[in-house]
Amino acid sequence: MTALAHETLEAVMPKVATSPSELDEVLWQAWKAMELPEGYRAEIVEGSIEASPTGRYSHGRIANELRDRLVVFLAKSAFAALQDINVIHKRKVWIPDLFIAPANTEEHVTEDELGIDASAVGLIVEVVSPDSESISRDRTRKRSAYAHAGIPVYVLIDDYDENGIVTVLTVPEPGKSVYRNELRAAYGTAVTIPEGPAKGFTIGIERQG
């Protein structure tokens, strides 16, 4: 947890949580009250608030290029590729680099209108940033959190795994917080989404430089 998140949590909910549900509520209230510097965002991941800066140019370029391709792929379907929207699972909050949800998103907005309910999300993409905290968050903590929430497909685009790897995770087991199936493809090799709203969509990331 960042110092910023810790200070906000203490200010909003100073009492000590004595159960997982109370901790979830403490974090939720603190997250809603946070005022972050421009260029930062905050998520609730695996029992803590994590504040991080928006991605670098290369990070944003990959996410936006992928979204542009998905928009074309999904054009005649009932789904849409979305960015910069909170995905909410109970008292957990994520801001994926890219995700797919029904095109009629209004039906899936949470009651407090803070984001889209995770139950409507068919695929999430995260592009890994270079710092160790981001690498751990996307590879480990978010992988567990997305599986626990039952997100059907999690795609991880990772410059820092070997010489660049695209990992496609499917068949979540919420009770174990794991994905049963994993496909890995080195940069320069295409990998195809095997199921969900983007079934048949291919991802091929080229190594830059």
C-alpha positions as CSV (number, residue, x, y, z in Angstrom):
1,M,0.0,0.0,0.0
2,T,1.4,3.4,-0.8
3,A,1.9,6.1,1.8
4,L,-0.8,8.2,0.1
5,A,-3.3,5.4,0.4
6,H,-2.3,4.7,4.0
7,E,-2.8,8.3,5.1
8,T,-6.2,8.5,3.4
9,L,-7.4,5.3,5.0
10,E,-6.4,6.5,8.5
11,A,-8.2,9.8,8.0
12,V,-11.4,8.3,6.7
13,M,-11.7,5.1,8.8
14,P,-9.4,5.3,11.8
15,K,-10.8,2.1,13.6
16,V,-9.0,-1.2,13.1
17,A,-10.9,-3.7,11.0
18,T,-11.4,-7.0,12.7
19,S,-12.8,-9.2,9.9
20,P,-12.2,-9.4,6.1
21,S,-15.6,-7.8,5.4
22,E,-14.8,-4.9,7.7
23,L,-11.4,-4.4,6.0
24,D,-13.2,-4.4,2.6
25,E,-15.5,-1.7,3.9
26,V,-12.6,0.4,5.3
27,L,-10.7,0.2,2.0
28,W,-13.9,0.9,0.0
29,Q,-14.7,4.1,2.0
30,A,-11.0,5.2,1.8
31,W,-10.9,4.6,-1.9
32,K,-14.0,6.7,-2.5
33,A,-12.6,9.6,-0.5
34,M,-9.2,9.7,-2.1
35,E,-8.0,12.7,-4.0
36,L,-5.1,11.7,-6.2
37,P,-2.6,13.9,-8.0
38,E,-3.2,14.3,-11.7
39,G,-1.8,11.4,-13.6
40,Y,-2.4,8.8,-10.8
41,R,-5.1,6.2,-10.3
42,A,-6.1,4.0,-7.4
43,E,-7.4,0.4,-7.3
44,I,-8.3,-2.0,-4.5
45,V,-6.4,-5.2,-5.2
46,E,-6.0,-8.2,-2.9
47,G,-6.8,-6.4,0.4
48,S,-5.0,-3.0,-0.2
49,I,-5.4,0.2,-2.0
50,E,-2.7,0.6,-4.7
51,A,-2.0,4.0,-6.3
52,S,0.0,4.1,-9.5
53,P,0.8,6.5,-12.3
54,T,-0.7,6.2,-15.7
55,G,1.4,4.2,-18.1
56,R,4.3,5.3,-20.4
57,Y,3.8,6.0,-24.1
58,S,4.7,2.5,-25.2
59,H,2.2,1.1,-22.6
60,G,-0.6,3.3,-23.9
61,R,0.3,2.7,-27.5
62,I,-0.1,-1.1,-27.1
63,A,-3.4,-0.8,-25.2
64,N,-4.8,1.7,-27.7
65,E,-3.7,-0.3,-30.8
66,L,-5.3,-3.4,-29.3
67,R,-8.5,-1.6,-28.6
68,D,-8.7,-0.2,-32.1
69,R,-8.4,-3.8,-33.5
70,L,-11.0,-5.1,-31.0
71,V,-13.4,-2.4,-32.0
72,V,-13.3,-3.7,-35.6
73,F,-13.5,-7.3,-34.4
74,L,-16.5,-6.7,-32.2
75,A,-18.3,-4.3,-34.5
76,K,-21.2,-6.7,-35.4
77,S,-21.4,-8.3,-31.9
78,A,-23.2,-7.2,-28.7
79,F,-19.9,-6.3,-27.1
80,A,-17.6,-3.3,-26.9
81,A,-13.9,-2.7,-26.0
82,L,-13.6,-0.2,-23.1
83,Q,-10.9,1.7,-21.3
84,D,-10.7,4.2,-18.3
85,I,-13.7,2.8,-16.5
86,N,-13.7,1.2,-13.0
87,V,-14.5,-2.5,-12.9
88,I,-16.1,-3.4,-9.5
89,H,-16.4,-6.7,-7.8
90,K,-18.1,-6.4,-4.5
91,R,-15.7,-4.0,-2.6
92,K,-12.8,-4.5,-5.0
93,V,-12.0,-1.9,-7.7
94,W,-9.8,-2.3,-10.8
95,I,-9.0,0.0,-13.7
96,P,-7.8,-2.4,-16.5
97,D,-5.8,-1.1,-19.4
98,L,-8.6,-2.6,-21.6
99,F,-11.7,-4.8,-21.1
100,I,-14.6,-6.2,-23.0
101,A,-18.2,-5.8,-21.7
102,P,-21.7,-5.7,-23.3
103,A,-22.1,-2.7,-25.6
104,N,-25.2,-1.7,-23.7
105,T,-23.1,-0.9,-20.6
106,E,-25.8,1.0,-18.8
107,E,-27.5,-2.2,-17.8
108,H,-24.3,-3.2,-15.9
109,V,-23.4,0.0,-14.2
110,T,-23.2,-0.4,-10.4
111,E,-26.0,1.1,-8.3
112,D,-23.6,3.9,-7.1
113,E,-22.6,4.5,-10.7
114,L,-18.9,4.2,-9.9
115,G,-18.2,1.6,-12.5
116,I,-19.1,-1.6,-14.4
117,D,-20.0,-4.7,-12.4
118,A,-17.3,-7.4,-12.9
119,S,-20.0,-10.0,-13.7
120,A,-20.5,-8.3,-17.1
121,V,-16.8,-8.3,-18.1
122,G,-15.8,-11.0,-20.5
123,L,-12.1,-10.2,-21.0
124,I,-9.5,-8.1,-19.3
125,V,-6.1,-7.0,-20.8
126,E,-3.2,-5.6,-18.7
127,V,0.0,-4.2,-20.2
128,V,2.8,-4.7,-17.7
129,S,4.8,-1.6,-16.7
130,P,8.6,-1.8,-15.9
131,D,8.7,-1.2,-12.2
132,S,8.7,-4.3,-9.9
133,E,5.5,-3.3,-8.1
134,S,3.5,-3.1,-11.4
135,I,5.0,-6.4,-12.6
136,S,4.0,-8.2,-9.3
137,R,0.5,-6.6,-9.4
138,D,-0.3,-7.7,-12.9
139,R,1.4,-11.1,-12.9
140,T,0.3,-12.2,-9.4
141,R,-2.1,-10.1,-7.5
142,K,-4.5,-9.2,-10.3
143,R,-4.2,-12.7,-11.8
144,S,-5.5,-14.0,-8.5
145,A,-8.1,-11.3,-8.1
146,Y,-9.5,-11.7,-11.6
147,A,-9.7,-15.4,-11.2
148,H,-11.5,-15.0,-7.9
149,A,-14.0,-12.7,-9.5
150,G,-14.6,-15.2,-12.3
151,I,-13.3,-13.0,-15.2
152,P,-13.4,-15.5,-18.1
153,V,-10.3,-14.4,-19.9
154,Y,-7.3,-12.5,-18.7
155,V,-4.7,-11.4,-21.2
156,L,-1.3,-10.2,-19.9
157,I,1.1,-8.4,-22.3
158,D,4.5,-8.5,-20.7
159,D,7.6,-6.9,-22.1
160,Y,9.6,-8.1,-19.1
161,D,8.7,-11.8,-19.2
162,E,11.7,-13.4,-21.0
163,N,12.0,-11.4,-24.3
164,G,8.3,-10.5,-24.3
165,I,5.3,-12.8,-23.7
166,V,1.6,-12.6,-24.3
167,T,-0.2,-14.8,-21.8
168,V,-3.9,-15.8,-22.2
169,L,-5.5,-17.2,-19.1
170,T,-8.9,-18.9,-19.2
171,V,-11.2,-21.1,-17.1
172,P,-11.1,-19.3,-13.8
173,E,-11.7,-21.2,-10.6
174,P,-13.1,-18.5,-8.2
175,G,-12.9,-20.7,-5.1
176,K,-9.1,-21.2,-5.6
177,S,-8.4,-17.8,-7.2
178,V,-6.6,-19.5,-10.1
179,Y,-6.9,-19.9,-13.9
180,R,-6.9,-23.5,-15.0
181,N,-5.7,-22.9,-18.6
182,E,-2.7,-20.9,-19.7
183,L,-1.5,-20.1,-23.3
184,R,1.9,-18.3,-23.7
185,A,3.2,-16.8,-26.9
186,A,6.5,-15.1,-27.5
187,Y,6.4,-11.6,-29.1
188,G,6.3,-12.1,-32.8
189,T,4.1,-15.1,-32.5
190,A,0.3,-14.8,-32.7
191,V,-1.9,-16.2,-30.0
192,T,-5.7,-16.7,-30.5
193,I,-8.3,-16.0,-27.8
194,P,-10.0,-19.4,-27.3
195,E,-13.3,-18.4,-25.8
196,G,-15.6,-15.6,-24.7
197,P,-16.7,-12.5,-26.7
198,A,-13.3,-12.1,-28.4
199,K,-13.1,-15.8,-29.4
200,G,-11.0,-16.1,-32.5
201,F,-9.3,-12.7,-32.1
202,T,-5.5,-13.0,-32.6
203,I,-2.9,-11.0,-30.7
204,G,0.6,-10.6,-32.1
205,I,3.0,-8.2,-30.4
206,E,6.2,-7.3,-32.1
207,R,9.3,-6.6,-30.1
208,Q,10.3,-3.0,-30.4
209,G,13.9,-1.9,-31.0
